[in-house]
């Protein structure tokens, strides 16, 4: 009986988790289910691969990506926290994407899904913030679901922060891609000194560098890829911001961990709460950022 037939009859199809030495001899998990495979590095709790059987990879990874301590990994899903963008005297996009996380637990479910939970350890970089806990749950099945959970452990201090799942999606050709679901939204244009603009287009097409933070955009966004013939749906919970980014020609040439021509094969559509959508968590409270990525044929 096939795995699909088993699924239809409600019979459990077990998932599998294997520990391996990944690139740079960094520890990673390889997850296999009846429908898909995924790879997650402990460094940054970084999902570097998700692929449904019979489909191209969902995620883009640069061939020039660096796998080394203290370095972010270029591609996949970097976890951005507790700030987004540049911060004077510190690295861009926070410190959690450059640190090793702890594997707290993993659990194959009766339906064949696999969920893996990571915990961010108490590194010195966190000492300037109110005491907080940070966990990350990755669920692999026919879909890829990511949930970042922040807890303010302080009894007295509020905790302001930004969070973002900086997802790099693989596309067939950026010239044949459109992003939908953002018409009418206000955005900050990072290619024009963060000028505030309004998205007038039904579908966003990329023909030059795009670096935009769309505000107050909790709804589903789609990437429609004519070259690969698929739609990627990005469904969000507790995400008010959507970032759309493609470095194009000049910026690609300036990044040592990104190939000069790789901008053709990727687009970032990121979910989170940044800029004016940043969150402030009261003492003792938790907040969850959750995204679900699904694919379907482009009709």
Secondary structure, DSSP 8 states (H G I E B T S, - for coil): --HHHHHHTT-----EEEEEE-GGG-EEEEEE-SSEEEEEETBTTEEEEEEETTS--SB-B-TT---STT---SBSEEEEEE--S-BTTB-TTBSGGGSB-EEEEEEE-TTS-EEEEEE----GGGGGS--EEEEEEEEESSSEEEEEEEEE--SS--EEEEEEEEEEEE-S-GGGEEEES-TT-EEEEGGGTTEEEE---SEE--SS-EEEEE-S--S-EEEEETTTTEEEEEEEES--EEEEEE-HHHHHHH-TTS-TTGGGGEEEEEEEE-GGG-EEE-TT-EEEEEEEEEEEE--
